[in-house]
Amino acid sequence: MEKAKVIEIQYYQSPCGELIVGSYDGKLCLCDWQIEKRRAGIDKRLQGVLQAPYEVRASEVITKAVTQLDEYFARERTTFDIPLLFVGTDFQKRVWSELLKIPYGTTLSYAGLSAGLNNPKAVRAVAGANGANPISIFVPCHRVIGSNHELTGYGGGLTAKKFLLELESMK
């Protein structure tokens, strides 16, 4: 009898807030803020699309992700090499893939992100997809800011976003 699929999850206390880290079928599908206002929607989407409940347990991917998060927060890592599983619409997946191109220590506006997708008028849709990103830090949605260079919404809160951007700006 085949074993039922589950999304393995663990909790990670970062210097700027608690994260829930999850893997499914050998890939990271979740690294999101516990305080996230959209937490229920993200959880419903992941569990619904993958047809798998959360189960608190370790996985090789989570162990590797936690090690890489520790290195990132210690300023010993600027890139990640964890296999990712995007669970969302095709448009969201395109936006999340574009986020992976924003280099460590740099920021990009929502308009710039839209232009990178060859869809400059889709700023609001891009912002919505950015906000639906369930894999924070590894998929660096914190690097997206307003066109006026102001910090705009972030699932972990603006304090966490500011912390991450400052962490990355210190060489």
C-alpha positions in Angstrom: 0.0 0.0 0.0 1.4 3.4 -1.0 2.2 5.8 1.9 0.1 8.9 1.9 1.9 12.1 0.8 2.4 14.8 3.4 4.0 18.3 3.4 6.8 18.0 6.0 7.0 21.1 8.1 9.3 22.5 10.8 9.5 25.9 12.6 12.5 28.1 12.3 13.2 31.1 14.6 15.0 33.7 12.5 16.5 36.9 13.9 13.5 38.7 12.6 10.6 36.4 13.2 9.4 32.8 13.2 9.1 31.0 9.9 7.3 27.8 8.9 9.5 25.7 6.5 8.0 22.9 4.5 9.0 20.4 1.9 7.1 18.1 -0.4 8.5 15.3 -2.5 12.1 16.4 -2.0 11.6 20.1 -2.7 11.1 23.2 -0.6 7.5 24.4 -1.1 7.2 26.7 2.0 9.3 29.2 3.9 6.8 31.7 5.2 6.3 33.9 8.2 4.1 32.6 11.0 2.6 36.1 11.5 1.7 36.2 7.8 -1.8 37.7 7.4 -2.3 35.4 4.3 -1.1 32.3 6.2 -4.5 30.5 6.0 -4.8 31.2 2.2 -1.2 30.0 1.6 -1.7 26.9 3.7 -5.1 26.1 1.9 -3.5 26.5 -1.5 -0.5 24.3 -0.8 -2.5 21.5 0.9 -5.2 21.7 -1.7 -3.1 21.6 -4.8 -0.7 19.0 -3.4 -3.5 17.1 -1.8 -1.4 16.6 1.3 -1.7 17.7 4.9 1.1 19.3 7.0 3.0 17.0 9.3 5.6 18.2 11.7 8.7 16.1 10.9 12.1 16.4 9.5 13.2 16.0 5.9 16.5 16.2 4.2 15.3 19.3 2.3 14.2 21.1 5.5 17.5 20.2 7.2 19.4 21.7 4.3 17.2 24.7 4.1 17.6 25.4 7.8 21.4 25.2 7.5 21.3 27.6 4.5 19.1 30.0 6.5 21.6 29.9 9.4 24.4 30.7 7.0 22.4 33.5 5.3 21.6 35.2 8.6 25.3 34.8 9.7 26.2 36.6 6.4 28.0 33.4 5.2 25.7 32.8 2.2 24.3 35.0 -0.5 22.7 32.4 -2.8 20.7 29.2 -2.1 20.7 25.9 -3.9 17.7 24.2 -2.5 15.3 22.6 -5.0 12.1 24.6 -5.1 8.5 23.6 -5.8 6.3 26.5 -6.9 2.6 25.9 -6.1 0.5 28.6 -7.7 -0.9 29.8 -11.0 1.3 30.0 -14.1 1.5 33.8 -13.8 2.6 33.5 -10.1 5.2 31.0 -11.0 6.6 33.3 -13.7 6.8 36.2 -11.2 8.4 34.0 -8.6 11.0 32.8 -11.1 11.7 36.4 -12.0 12.3 37.2 -8.3 15.1 34.6 -8.3 17.0 36.8 -10.7 17.2 39.8 -8.3 20.8 39.7 -7.0 21.6 39.6 -3.3 22.0 43.1 -1.9 20.0 44.8 -4.6 16.4 45.9 -4.9 13.9 46.2 -7.7 10.6 48.1 -8.0 7.3 46.4 -8.8 7.4 48.3 -12.1 10.9 47.0 -12.8 9.7 43.5 -12.0 6.8 43.9 -14.4 9.1 45.2 -17.1 11.4 42.1 -16.6 8.3 40.0 -17.4 7.7 42.0 -20.6 4.4 43.1 -19.1 5.0 46.7 -17.8 1.3 47.4 -17.2 0.9 44.4 -14.9 2.3 46.2 -11.8 -0.7 45.4 -9.6 -0.9 41.8 -10.8 2.8 41.4 -10.2 2.5 42.9 -6.7 -0.3 40.4 -6.0 1.8 37.5 -7.1 4.8 38.8 -5.2 2.6 38.9 -2.0 1.4 35.3 -2.6 5.0 34.0 -2.6 5.1 31.1 -0.1 8.9 30.7 -0.2 10.2 33.9 1.5 13.9 34.5 1.6 14.8 31.7 -0.9 12.5 33.5 -3.4 13.5 37.0 -2.5 10.3 39.0 -2.6 11.7 41.2 0.2 14.0 42.7 -2.5 11.0 44.3 -4.3 10.2 47.9 -3.2 8.0 50.8 -4.3 9.0 52.9 -7.3 9.6 55.8 -4.8 12.2 53.5 -3.1 9.9 53.1 -0.1 9.4 49.8 1.6 6.0 48.4 0.8 4.1 45.5 2.3 5.8 42.3 3.3 4.4 39.0 4.7 6.8 39.1 7.6 6.1 42.8 8.3 8.1 45.9 7.3 10.4 45.4 10.2 11.5 42.0 8.9 11.8 43.4 5.3 14.0 46.2 6.6 16.1 43.7 8.6 16.6 41.5 5.5 17.6 44.4 3.2 20.0 45.8 5.8 21.5 42.3 6.4 22.1 42.1 2.6 23.5 45.6 2.3 26.3 45.0 4.8 29.2 43.5 3.0 
